[in-house]
Amino acid sequence: MLRGALVVLRPATGEDVPALAVIRGSGEVRARWNGGEDLEADVAAGLDDPGTACWTVLHRQRIVGMIQWYAEEDPDYRHAGIDLFLDPMVHGRGLGGDAVRTLARHLVDDRGYHRLVVDPAADNIAAIRCYAKAGFRPVGVMRRYERGLDGTWHDGLLMDLLATELVR
């Protein structure tokens, strides 16, 4: 369990899947996180992915989202990446930034990563602001990076954070 100033992160379990699927299906989140018709199956599959560590985000003991990380372990390119989604009902309260800082501290201090990356949609101003508050900096635009729900390709913004730049 990881404790931030506003949130608690704990490893996600199968019991969390229904609540996380509801959040994933909400309008703003659904538009940013592609998935199939069965969001519970999508969330459960993510928990079973051996290359990804999923953490449930809790605020006042209520599930409000999920944050996950993955790693590139090749010694010449070693880094970790982070993805996050939160219930739109809690947007704008600083919970996302706290979750990102909390996980980033864990990845830097406990897991020894010197560099972290995120890749929000280039037009996702709220996510970009959230990551920037934790110290992430824009690296560049990845053109036609991901396919949206509408079937068209959308740009992504690559951002990174060096351990020495982490906002604590």
C-alpha positions in Angstrom: 0.0 0.0 0.0 1.3 3.5 -0.9 0.0 6.6 0.9 -0.1 10.0 -0.7 -1.4 13.2 0.8 -4.9 12.7 -0.6 -5.1 9.1 -1.9 -4.1 5.6 -1.0 -2.9 3.2 -3.7 -3.2 -0.5 -3.2 -2.6 -3.4 -5.6 -5.8 -3.9 -7.6 -7.7 -7.1 -7.1 -10.6 -8.9 -8.8 -12.9 -7.4 -6.2 -12.1 -4.0 -7.6 -13.1 -4.9 -11.2 -16.8 -4.0 -11.1 -16.2 -0.5 -9.6 -13.2 0.2 -12.0 -15.3 -0.9 -15.0 -18.0 1.5 -14.1 -15.4 4.3 -13.9 -13.8 3.2 -17.2 -17.3 3.3 -18.8 -18.0 6.9 -17.7 -18.1 9.4 -20.6 -14.8 11.3 -20.1 -12.8 8.2 -19.2 -14.4 6.0 -21.9 -13.4 8.6 -24.5 -9.8 8.4 -23.5 -9.4 4.7 -22.6 -10.4 2.5 -25.5 -12.0 -0.8 -24.7 -14.4 -3.4 -25.9 -18.0 -3.9 -25.1 -17.2 -5.8 -21.9 -15.3 -3.3 -19.7 -15.2 -5.7 -16.8 -13.4 -8.2 -18.9 -11.0 -5.5 -20.2 -10.2 -4.3 -16.6 -9.8 -7.9 -15.4 -7.4 -8.7 -18.4 -5.3 -5.6 -17.4 -5.0 -7.0 -13.9 -3.8 -10.3 -15.3 -1.2 -8.7 -17.6 2.2 -9.7 -16.2 3.8 -6.7 -17.8 1.7 -4.2 -16.0 1.2 -3.5 -12.2 -2.3 -2.1 -11.5 -3.1 -0.1 -8.4 -6.5 0.9 -7.2 -6.8 4.6 -6.3 -8.7 5.2 -3.0 -9.9 8.5 -1.6 -11.6 8.4 1.7 -11.8 4.6 1.4 -13.7 4.8 -1.8 -12.5 3.5 -5.2 -12.0 6.5 -7.4 -9.8 5.1 -10.2 -6.8 3.1 -11.2 -3.1 3.9 -11.8 -0.8 1.4 -13.5 2.8 1.1 -14.4 4.9 -0.9 -16.8 8.7 -1.3 -17.2 11.3 -1.4 -19.9 14.0 -3.5 -18.2 16.7 -3.5 -20.9 19.6 -2.1 -18.9 20.4 0.4 -21.7 16.9 1.8 -21.9 15.5 1.1 -18.4 12.5 3.2 -17.4 8.9 2.9 -16.2 5.7 4.3 -17.7 2.5 5.3 -15.9 -1.2 5.5 -17.0 -4.1 6.7 -14.9 -7.8 7.1 -15.0 -10.1 8.7 -12.3 -13.8 9.0 -11.8 -14.9 12.2 -13.5 -16.8 13.0 -10.3 -13.4 13.6 -8.5 -11.6 15.5 -11.3 -10.2 18.9 -10.3 -9.5 18.0 -6.7 -5.8 17.2 -7.0 -6.3 13.4 -6.6 -4.7 12.6 -10.0 -1.6 14.6 -9.2 -1.3 13.0 -5.8 -1.7 9.5 -7.3 1.0 10.3 -9.9 3.4 11.7 -7.4 2.8 8.8 -5.0 3.5 6.2 -7.6 6.4 8.1 -9.1 8.0 8.3 -5.6 7.6 4.5 -5.3 9.1 3.9 -8.7 12.1 6.2 -8.1 12.8 5.5 -4.4 11.8 1.9 -4.0 12.2 0.4 -7.5 15.2 2.5 -8.6 14.0 4.0 -11.9 15.8 7.1 -13.0 13.3 8.0 -15.7 9.5 7.8 -16.0 7.3 8.4 -19.0 3.6 9.2 -19.7 1.9 9.6 -23.0 -1.5 11.4 -22.7 -3.4 12.4 -25.8 -2.0 15.6 -27.1 -5.4 17.3 -26.6 -5.9 16.0 -23.0 -5.1 19.3 -21.3 -6.3 18.1 -17.9 -4.0 15.0 -17.9 -1.0 17.1 -19.2 -1.5 19.6 -16.4 -1.8 16.7 -13.9 1.5 15.2 -15.0 3.3 18.5 -15.3 2.4 19.3 -11.6 4.3 16.1 -10.7 7.3 17.3 -12.7 6.8 15.6 -16.1 8.0 17.7 -19.0 6.9 17.5 -22.7 9.4 15.6 -24.9 7.5 15.7 -28.2 4.3 15.0 -30.1 3.9 11.5 -31.4 1.8 12.0 -34.5 -1.1 9.7 -35.2 -0.1 7.8 -32.1 -3.4 6.1 -31.1 -6.7 5.2 -32.6 -9.7 6.8 -31.0 -13.1 5.3 -30.5 -14.2 7.1 -33.7 -11.6 5.0 -35.6 -9.4 8.0 -36.5 -5.8 8.4 -35.4 -4.9 11.0 -32.7 -1.7 12.6 -31.6 -0.1 11.7 -28.2 2.3 13.8 -26.1 5.3 12.0 -24.8 6.4 13.4 -21.4 9.1 12.3 -19.1 10.4 12.8 -15.6 13.9 12.3 -14.3 14.2 11.2 -10.7 15.9 14.4 -9.8 12.9 16.4 -11.1 10.2 14.6 -9.1 8.0 17.1 -7.3 7.7 15.7 -3.8 
